[in-house]
């Protein structure tokens, strides 16, 4: 058996799956990445579909590209690769549900998107910049990482 997949056991403070997170901190590119890794009952994300890493875990950090705990607990059961990794022992089955002491999470991506603010003045991804609308100020977070079986998928 190969090594277990690194993952967060609890959603980070700014996890977009948390109901108390400020969704205005996330760019359109972040939500596109979430959509690419999203599955639904009867329309599960495929075995080769991207898997979401925590947006705080970036290449070159101490824990580069751990799978997002909030994503796993919320929609991991609708991702065929996640199911496969649970069946083969690379992920524990308990990652597919929030723990007792967890914060409230959105039920799915649609609910999260419904709570996303429509006005995000400083949230501009690098590929959304123009001369008249420059990049986000430093206090705005970077795009969420997309995990692809151990490799960060660079998009856009």
C-alpha positions in Angstrom: 0.0 0.0 0.0 1.3 3.5 -0.8 1.6 6.3 1.7 -1.6 7.9 3.1 -2.7 11.2 1.6 -2.0 14.2 3.7 -5.1 16.0 4.8 -6.4 18.4 7.4 -8.3 16.8 10.2 -10.2 20.0 10.9 -11.1 23.0 8.7 -8.7 25.9 9.0 -10.0 29.3 10.4 -10.6 30.7 6.9 -11.9 27.5 5.3 -14.6 28.5 2.7 -16.7 25.5 3.8 -17.1 27.1 7.2 -20.3 29.2 7.6 -18.4 31.7 9.7 -15.7 32.2 7.0 -15.6 35.5 5.0 -16.4 34.3 1.5 -15.4 37.8 0.2 -11.8 36.7 0.8 -12.0 34.3 -2.1 -11.6 35.1 -5.8 -13.7 34.0 -8.7 -10.8 31.7 -9.6 -11.1 30.1 -6.2 -14.8 29.3 -6.8 -14.0 27.9 -10.3 -11.5 25.5 -8.7 -14.0 24.5 -6.1 -16.5 23.8 -8.9 -14.0 21.7 -10.8 -13.5 19.5 -7.7 -17.2 19.3 -6.8 -19.5 16.3 -7.3 -23.1 15.6 -6.6 -25.1 12.4 -5.9 -25.5 10.7 -9.2 -22.9 13.1 -10.8 -19.8 12.3 -8.8 -16.5 13.9 -9.5 -14.5 11.4 -11.5 -11.5 9.3 -10.5 -9.2 11.7 -12.3 -11.0 14.8 -11.1 -9.0 17.4 -9.1 -9.1 17.3 -5.3 -9.1 20.4 -3.2 -6.1 21.2 -1.0 -6.3 23.7 1.8 -5.9 27.2 0.5 -3.3 27.9 3.3 -1.1 25.0 2.2 0.9 26.2 -0.7 4.0 24.7 -2.5 7.1 25.3 -0.5 5.3 25.4 2.9 5.8 22.9 5.8 2.6 21.0 4.8 2.3 21.6 1.1 -1.0 20.6 -0.5 -2.8 18.7 2.3 -6.4 18.0 1.3 -8.9 20.4 2.7 -10.8 19.1 5.8 -13.9 21.1 5.1 -14.0 19.9 1.4 -13.5 16.3 2.4 -16.2 16.4 5.1 -18.7 18.2 2.9 -18.4 16.9 -0.6 -15.7 14.2 -0.4 -18.3 11.4 -0.5 -19.3 12.7 -3.9 -15.8 12.4 -5.4 -14.9 9.0 -6.8 -11.1 9.5 -6.2 -11.8 10.3 -2.5 -13.9 7.1 -2.2 -11.2 5.1 -3.8 -8.6 6.5 -1.4 -10.8 5.6 1.5 -11.3 2.0 0.2 -7.6 1.6 -0.3 -6.7 3.0 3.1 -5.0 6.2 1.9 -7.6 8.2 3.7 -9.5 7.3 6.8 -13.3 7.0 6.4 -14.0 9.5 9.2 -12.8 12.4 6.9 -16.1 12.1 5.1 -18.1 13.7 7.9 -17.5 16.6 10.2 -16.4 15.9 13.8 -18.5 16.7 16.8 -16.5 19.8 17.7 -16.4 21.2 14.2 -17.8 24.6 13.2 -21.0 24.6 11.1 -20.2 23.9 7.4 -22.2 24.7 4.3 -24.1 21.6 3.1 -22.8 21.8 -0.5 -21.2 24.2 -3.0 -24.5 25.6 -4.1 -25.3 26.7 -0.6 -21.9 28.2 -0.2 -22.3 30.1 -3.5 -25.7 31.4 -2.4 -24.0 33.0 0.6 -21.1 34.5 -1.3 -21.2 38.3 -1.4 -21.7 39.8 -4.8 -19.5 42.9 -4.2 -15.8 42.0 -3.7 -13.9 45.3 -4.2 -10.4 44.0 -3.4 -10.7 40.4 -4.5 -9.0 40.2 -7.9 -7.1 37.1 -9.0 -3.8 37.8 -10.9 -5.4 36.7 -14.3 -8.3 39.1 -13.6 -6.1 42.2 -13.4 -6.3 45.2 -15.8 -4.4 48.5 -15.8 -7.5 50.2 -14.4 -8.2 47.4 -11.9 -4.8 46.1 -10.5 -4.2 43.0 -8.4 -5.7 42.6 -5.0 -3.9 44.3 -2.1 -1.5 42.1 0.0 -4.1 41.4 2.7 -6.3 39.5 0.2 -5.6 35.8 0.1 -4.2 33.8 -2.8 -6.2 31.3 -4.8 -7.1 28.0 -3.3 -4.8 25.1 -4.2 -6.2 22.2 -6.3 -4.8 18.8 -5.3 -4.3 16.3 -8.1 -3.1 13.1 -6.4 -0.1 14.7 -4.9 0.5 17.5 -7.5 -0.7 21.0 -7.4 -2.7 21.8 -10.5 -1.7 25.3 -11.6 -4.6 26.9 -13.4 -5.1 30.1 -15.3 
